[in-house]
Amino acid sequence: MLITAPARWDEACFAVPAVRALVASGVGVGVLCAAAQRAFWATLEGLTVLEFPANAKPRVLAAGLAGRWQAALVWEPGVAADACVRAGIARRLGPNDRALKKVLTHPVPLAAAGRPLEHRVRHYLALLETLGLETARAEFFAAADLGLPRQAQSLLLCPDSDFGRSHEWPLERWVEVAQALLAAGLPLTIAGLPQANGPAEKLLERLGGALPYFKLGSFASALPLLAAQSLVLAADGSLPHLAAHLGAACVTLFGPNDPVWKRPLGERHATVRRHVECAPCFLAKCPLDRRCQNELAVAQVLAAVRARLTLG
């Protein structure tokens, strides 16, 4: 069975337990993903990883798929989904969603609307459960192992968010947290996303420019760095989900998003938020005064970090 990978990095992480469950069922499984995600999917065992460039056309992509796959599991519309249709893959399964109506031969009904909010990983697991597959096994949720040594008591700070500015904590609070952690003797590293003059670069400057700093060219390039960390303190975004996938403990600062729905899974992780009346709004740009970020206290964040590193 060929799986079309979710395009978003956080969604790719949420799909991992379901992909592992499908591999464990004994069928041959391939993942069709954008070239930027190849290194991520290669961290899972038992998969054939097929990549396509950012400018791929469904017709061209389909030529390499035709005759190779008996079925496809399609999570969302896009180039990969259209390529599965053009390749003539006979059975195309996926969520019974209006956006997928044109590409599926076997839409799978999921849980009815109106139920209590569940973590996003359930979106992927529920489909396999509907097909009769077992999903409740611990190894499906285990961290991926890159074979790299983890640095004891290391702490990576990631102030940037690929979800938008409204998901980023004020710079002054990051400075206070970093200074407190440095005073406690922790070796800090800062990571920044490709955006120019983002919070990570400004934090490095405010701290004197002497700390190790990685400006990530891509999320795939972050995998070895994340795998080496004991703890990642990050703005809500794709990065903490990738860190959790690689076994680092995460403290994630939530604002417009809902941690019940999209937190890193596992007891080793923590989420910190200041719940305000307008949250969760899920907006990339705040139409008000960013109160969910501005009212999140330094002491609350430090307490969460210290609980994970047992600083006392």
C-alpha positions in Angstrom: 0.0 0.0 0.0 1.2 3.5 -0.9 0.6 6.2 1.7 0.6 9.9 0.6 2.3 11.8 3.3 0.7 14.9 4.9 2.3 18.1 3.5 2.6 19.8 6.9 5.4 18.8 9.2 3.2 18.6 12.3 0.7 16.5 10.5 3.4 14.2 9.3 4.4 13.6 12.9 0.8 12.9 13.9 0.6 10.3 11.2 3.6 8.3 12.3 1.8 5.9 14.7 -0.8 5.1 12.0 2.0 4.4 9.5 3.8 2.1 11.9 0.5 0.3 12.6 0.1 -0.3 8.9 3.6 -1.6 8.5 3.1 -3.9 11.5 0.0 -5.4 9.7 2.3 -7.2 7.3 1.5 -5.4 4.1 4.2 -3.8 2.0 4.1 0.0 2.7 5.5 2.9 0.8 5.3 6.6 1.6 5.1 9.2 -1.1 6.4 12.5 0.2 7.8 15.8 -0.8 11.6 15.6 -1.2 12.0 17.9 1.8 10.4 15.2 4.0 12.5 12.2 2.8 14.9 12.3 5.8 12.0 12.4 8.2 10.2 9.4 6.8 13.5 7.5 6.5 13.6 7.5 10.3 10.9 4.8 10.3 11.6 1.1 9.7 9.9 -1.0 7.1 9.0 1.8 4.7 9.8 2.4 1.1 10.2 6.1 0.8 9.4 7.7 -2.6 10.0 11.4 -3.0 8.9 14.1 -5.4 10.3 17.6 -6.0 8.4 20.7 -5.0 7.4 21.5 -8.5 6.3 18.0 -9.4 3.4 17.5 -11.8 0.8 14.7 -11.1 1.1 13.3 -14.6 4.9 12.9 -14.4 4.8 11.5 -10.9 2.1 9.0 -11.9 4.4 7.5 -14.5 6.7 6.2 -11.7 3.8 4.8 -9.7 1.8 2.9 -12.4 1.7 -0.8 -11.9 3.6 -0.8 -8.6 0.9 -0.4 -6.0 -2.4 -2.2 -5.5 -3.8 0.3 -3.1 -3.2 3.8 -1.8 -4.0 5.5 1.5 -4.7 9.2 0.8 -4.9 11.6 3.7 -5.4 14.9 1.9 -5.8 16.4 -1.6 -2.7 17.5 -3.5 -0.1 16.5 -6.0 0.4 13.0 -4.5 -3.3 12.3 -4.4 -3.8 13.3 -8.0 -0.8 11.2 -9.0 -2.4 8.1 -7.4 -5.5 8.7 -9.6 -3.5 9.2 -12.8 -1.4 6.1 -12.0 -4.5 4.0 -12.0 -4.1 2.6 -8.4 -7.3 0.6 -8.2 -8.1 1.0 -4.5 -7.7 4.5 -3.1 -8.8 4.8 0.6 -9.0 7.8 2.7 -11.2 9.8 5.1 -14.7 10.4 3.9 -14.1 14.1 3.3 -15.6 16.4 0.7 -12.1 17.6 -0.4 -11.1 14.0 -1.2 -14.3 13.0 -3.0 -12.8 13.1 -6.5 -9.7 11.0 -5.7 -11.1 8.1 -3.5 -12.6 4.9 -4.6 -13.2 3.7 -1.0 -14.0 6.6 1.3 -13.8 5.5 5.0 -16.3 7.1 7.4 -14.7 8.3 10.6 -16.1 9.2 14.0 -19.2 11.4 13.9 -18.8 15.2 14.5 -19.8 16.6 17.9 -17.6 14.3 20.0 -15.2 15.8 22.6 -12.0 17.2 21.1 -9.4 14.5 20.6 -5.7 14.7 19.8 -5.0 15.1 16.1 -3.2 11.7 16.1 -6.7 10.1 16.4 -7.5 11.4 12.9 -5.0 9.0 11.5 -5.4 6.1 13.9 -9.2 6.1 13.6 -9.1 5.3 9.9 -6.9 2.2 10.5 -9.1 1.1 13.3 -12.1 1.4 11.0 -10.3 -1.0 8.7 -9.8 -3.4 11.6 -6.1 -2.8 12.3 -4.6 -2.7 15.8 -3.2 0.6 16.8 -2.8 0.5 20.6 0.8 -0.7 20.8 3.5 1.3 22.6 6.1 0.8 19.8 3.9 2.7 17.4 4.5 5.8 19.6 8.2 5.2 20.3 10.8 7.8 19.5 12.8 7.3 16.4 16.5 6.5 16.9 19.1 8.2 14.7 21.9 6.5 16.6 23.3 9.8 17.9 24.4 10.3 21.5 22.1 12.6 23.5 23.8 15.4 25.4 23.0 15.3 29.1 21.2 18.4 30.5 21.4 20.0 27.1 18.7 22.6 26.3 17.7 23.9 22.9 15.7 27.1 22.7 13.5 27.6 19.6 11.6 31.0 19.8 10.6 31.0 16.1 7.3 29.4 14.9 6.4 28.4 11.4 2.7 28.8 12.4 2.9 32.7 12.4 3.9 35.5 14.7 0.9 35.1 16.9 2.4 31.8 18.1 5.6 33.4 19.3 6.3 34.5 22.9 7.7 38.1 23.4 11.4 38.4 23.0 11.9 40.0 26.5 10.4 36.9 28.1 12.8 34.6 26.2 15.7 36.7 27.3 14.7 36.4 31.0 14.3 32.6 30.7 17.6 32.2 28.9 19.4 34.3 31.5 17.9 32.2 34.3 18.9 28.9 32.7 22.4 30.1 32.0 22.7 31.2 35.6 21.7 27.6 36.6 24.7 26.3 34.6 22.8 24.8 31.7 24.4 24.5 28.2 22.1 26.4 25.9 21.8 26.2 22.2 19.5 28.4 20.0 17.9 27.3 16.8 16.2 29.6 14.3 14.0 29.0 11.3 15.0 30.4 7.9 13.0 33.6 8.4 15.2 36.7 8.5 15.5 38.7 11.7 13.3 36.3 13.7 13.0 36.0 17.5 15.9 33.4 17.6 18.4 35.8 15.9 17.3 38.7 18.2 17.6 36.4 21.3 21.1 35.5 20.3 22.0 39.1 19.9 20.5 40.1 23.3 22.5 37.3 24.9 25.8 38.6 23.5 26.1 36.4 20.5 28.3 33.8 22.3 25.9 30.9 22.4 25.9 28.1 19.8 23.4 29.0 17.2 21.9 27.0 14.3 19.9 28.8 11.6 18.0 25.9 10.0 17.9 25.7 6.3 15.0 23.3 6.5 13.2 21.1 9.1 15.0 18.1 7.7 18.3 19.7 8.5 17.2 20.0 12.2 16.8 16.2 12.8 20.4 15.5 14.0 20.4 18.6 16.2 17.1 17.7 17.8 18.1 14.1 18.3 21.1 15.2 20.4 19.0 17.4 22.9 17.8 16.4 26.3 15.1 19.1 26.3 13.7 21.5 23.7 11.9 24.7 24.8 10.0 25.9 21.8 7.2 28.1 20.5 4.2 26.1 19.3 5.1 25.1 15.8 6.5 22.1 13.8 9.8 22.0 15.5 8.7 20.6 18.9 6.8 17.8 17.2 9.9 16.8 15.3 11.9 16.9 18.5 9.4 14.7 20.2 9.6 12.3 17.3 13.3 12.0 17.9 13.0 11.4 21.7 13.8 14.9 23.1 11.6 16.0 26.0 9.7 19.2 24.9 8.2 22.2 26.7 6.0 23.9 24.2 4.6 27.4 24.6 1.0 27.5 23.4 -1.0 30.6 22.5 -3.7 30.5 19.7 -3.5 26.8 19.3 -5.1 24.1 21.6 -2.7 21.7 23.4 -5.5 19.2 23.8 -5.6 18.9 20.0 -2.0 19.4 19.0 0.5 18.9 21.8 3.5 16.6 21.5 2.3 13.3 22.9 3.9 11.6 25.9 4.3 12.1 29.6 7.9 13.4 29.1 6.5 16.5 27.4 4.8 19.6 28.9 2.7 22.4 27.5 2.6 25.9 29.0 -0.2 28.4 28.2 -2.0 31.3 29.6 -5.6 30.5 28.8 -7.5 33.7 27.8 -11.1 34.3 26.7 -10.3 34.5 23.0 -8.2 31.3 22.8 -7.9 29.0 21.0 -8.4 31.1 17.9 -5.9 29.2 15.7 -5.0 32.4 13.8 -1.5 33.1 12.4 -2.0 36.8 12.9 -3.7 38.1 16.1 -6.5 40.7 15.5 -6.3 41.9 19.1 -3.4 42.4 21.4 -1.6 38.9 21.6 -2.8 38.6 25.1 -2.3 34.8 25.1 1.4 35.4 24.6 1.8 38.6 26.5 0.2 37.2 29.7 2.2 34.0 29.8 4.6 34.4 32.7 8.3 33.7 32.8 7.9 31.9 36.2 5.4 29.5 34.6 7.8 28.6 31.8 10.8 28.2 34.1 8.8 25.9 36.4 8.0 23.6 33.5 11.6 23.5 32.3 12.9 22.8 35.8 10.4 20.0 36.3 11.8 18.3 33.2 15.5 18.9 34.1 15.1 18.5 37.9 16.9 21.7 38.6 15.0 22.4 41.8 
